[in-house]
Amino acid sequence: MPSADRVVHEQIPLRVRGVNVKVASVRRGGTDAPVVFLHGFGTSKEDYLDVNQRHDFAGRPFLAYDAPGCGATECADLGEVDLPFLADTARTVLDRAGIGRFHVVGHSSGALTALLLAHQEPGRVLSFVNIKGILAPEDCVLSREALTHRDPGEHLFQLAESCRDSPCYGGGLFAANLPNKVRRGAVATLFRSMVELADHGDLLPKFLSLPCPRLFVYGEQCAGLSYLPLLDANGVELAEIPHSGHLPMYSNPVATWRQIAEFHARQLIPAARRW
């Protein structure tokens, strides 16, 4: 077991749905309920490593890892990487780490992965910070467009290259990182499942029905999302991050971390089992 202040980087060999996966992870131990960070499409676990620098998270145990098809994680069959596969991977990683109950912070498709897991096992999730996760068809513009092309992965990479001067906050950094963060072979299957769930997965009702405290974080460029009033009316806390869009962790990390920390401070939940 790592000490409370020691950060451990490791490669975890797992088998998920019959597929060999070697998950690149980073974690810190402790006695409180850990915070589990799930990154979004085109990003990686490094999005969250500033947690080590945050005094308001000092001593808090955490776990972050690269999803199959992303970052430094290895996956023997990229064609199997869809959202249910990612949810099964999350469950396997958590079980391997000995994590019972936890707080989750997820961005984009990582938030959707967290939602699938929380819907299946609601008792494990103590709180949910959803950073511009996928909750409705309007959240899948890029993936939906990519699927109209013969090779969605190739189209995505070409689009990213042409969008380095995007008017969206964080767009240039996202585009520059994409080739190093995403395996092309995982794009098509992942995008198909993403669009299918957004269109037919009842994601909003699933999120609203979760029994844990929830915070939805979004950049000011996403303030027009049609479902924000519905979230607010159903007890979900909202946090708009100025000077940012879909990627508030890139464009305004200080304000984003502050919102996450303040939300966690409001959750007076007993510590979970030691992990």
N, C-alpha and C positions, 0 to 999 in steps of 0.2 A: 504493500500500500504506500503511495507517495505521501510525504509529509504535507502539512497544510499549506506550506509556502513553496513547495517544489513543483515546478511545471514539467510534465513528462510528455515528450514527443515519442510516438511509437507507431509501428505498422502492425495492425491486428489482422491475422489470417482468419477468415470466416467463410462459411458456406451458406449462401442465401438462395433458397429455391433451387438448389442443386448447382448453383454457380459459385465458383471460387472467387472470392473477393479479398483483397488485402487493403484494409482501410487505414489511411493516414490520419492519425488523430493527435490531439493535444489535450491534456487534462491536468487538473490540480485536485488533490484530495482534500478531505475535511469531514467534519461531523454533521454539518447542516445539509439540507436538501440541495443537491447540485443544480446549477443552471446549465441546461443543454442548449447549445447554439447550432442551428441548422441554416446553412447558407443557401442562397438562391442560385438559379441558373446563371452560369457565366461568372460566378464568383467562387470563393473558397473559404476555408476555415480561417484564413488569415484576416478576413474582414472583422473578426471578433477578438483578435489577440490583444487589442488595447485594454481588454478587461484586466490584464495584468498591471496596467498603469493606473487603473481607476481606484482611488482610495475608498470610494463607496462600495467596492466589491472586494476590498482587502480581506483575505482569508476565506472568501466564498469558494467552495469547490465548483468546478465547471468542467464541461466536456464539449469539445468542438471537433468535427472531423470533415474530411472531404467526401462528398457523396460519390457513389459509383458513377463513372463517366466524367468526373471532374477532378481537378487538382492533382494531387499526388496519389490518389487511391487507384489501385489496379483492379480491373474487372475482366474476367476471362471471356465473358460474352456480353458485349455492349448492346446487342440487340434485345436483351432481356430487361434493359433499364427503362422501366416506366414508373409512374408514381406509386402504384402498389408495391413494386419491387423496392423503391426507396423507403417506403414505410416499413416493410419487412426488414430492410437493412438497419433502419433506426432501432427497431425493437431488438434485433440481434445484437447490435452494438451495446445498447443499454443493458441487456441481460448479461452480456459478457463482462461488462464493467461492474456488475452487481448493483446497478441503480434501480431502485424500486420506484419511489415517487420523486418528481423533479419539477422544476420550473423550466419552461421552454421559451426560447426566443428564436423565431424563424422569419426569414425574409423570402418573399416571392414564392418560388416553388418549394423552398425549404419550409415556409409557413404552411403550404398545402400538405407537404409530407407530415408536418406536425399535426395538422388538422385530421388527417386520416388516422394517425396513430391515436390521437386524443379521442376521436369518435369511437374507436374500437375499444379503448381502455381508458375511459374518462377518469377513473379513480387514481390513475398514476400521475396526472397532470395537476400540479398545484396552482399554477398560473400560466398564462399564455400571452406573450407579447408577439403580435402579428405585425411585421413590418411590410406593408404593402403586399400582402399575400394575395393569392388567386382565390377569389370568392364568387366571381360572376363571369359571364362571357366577355364582358368589356375588358377583362384583364388579360386576354389572350390575343391581342392584335398581332404581335410579332410572330408568335407560334402559328397562328391561323394562316397568316400570309405565307410563311415558310412551307407549310404543308401543301400549298397549291403548286409547288415546284417539284420537278422530278427528283431532285436531290435536295431535301430540306437543309441538310447540313452545309452543303456547298453554298446554297443561297444565303444562309444565315451568315456565313463567314464573309461572303462578298458584300452583304448589306452592312455588316459591322465595319468593314474597311472603308466603305463610302460614307459612314456616319461618324467619323472621328471628329467632325466639326459640328456635331449635333447641337441644336439649341437646348436640348434637355440637360439639366444639371447632371454631371457625372457620366454623360454619354461617351465622351472621348476616352476617358479612363477605362470604362467598361469595354469599349470596342478594342482598345489596344491590348487589354488583358485576355480577351476571349480566346484567341488561338492557344494560349498557354493554360487556360482553365477548363476547356471543354474538349472531350473526345468527339470527333465528328460522327463516329459510328453510333453514338448514343442519342443524337439529336432527334431523328425521325420518330422513333418509338416513344421517347419521352414527350415530345410535342403532341403526338396523337393522344396519349393518355391525358395530358394536360387539358387539351381542348375538349375531350370527351367528358372529363370531370367538370370542367367549367360549364359546359352546356347541359349536362344531364345528371350531375352528381349531387344536386341539392346542397351545395357547399355553404351557402348563407344560412339555411336552417340548421345545418350541422354545427356551424360556428356559434350561432345564437343559442343553441341548446346545451352547450358545454356548461357544466356546473361550476367551473373555476373562474376566478377573476380574469378579465381579458382587457388588453390594451391594443388598439389598432393605431399604428404609427404610419404616417404618410407625408410625403413632401408637398410643399405648397403647389407645385405643378400638377399634383394629383387631387387637388381640392374639389374637382368637379365629378368625382366618382359618384355614381347615382345612388349607391347604397349607404353612403355615410349617414344620412338621417335615420335610416333603419337601424344601423348599428347603435347610434346614439339613443334611439327610443327604446332599445332593448338592453340597456345597461352596460354596453361596451364603452369603455373609456376611449376617447379620441385624442390624438396628439398630432397636430400639424407642425411639421418641421420647416422653418423658413429656409430660403435659399437652397432648396433641394427638390428633387422629383422622385423617381422610382428608387433611387439609390441614396437615401439620406445618410447611410453609413459612410459614403464616399464624400458627399458634398457638405454635410454639416454634422460630423461625428460628435462634436461636443454637445450640441443640443440633443442629438439622438440618445447618447449615453445618459444624459441627464434625465430624460424622460423615462428610460428603462429603469434607472436607479431609483427615481422617485416612486415609480409604480411598485417596484419590489419592496421599497420601504413601507408602503401602505399595506402590504400583505403580511399580517401577523399570523403566520402559519407555523405550527410546530415543526421542528426539524424532522426530516425523514431518516430512515435507517442509515447507518454509516455505509459508505460504498468504497 
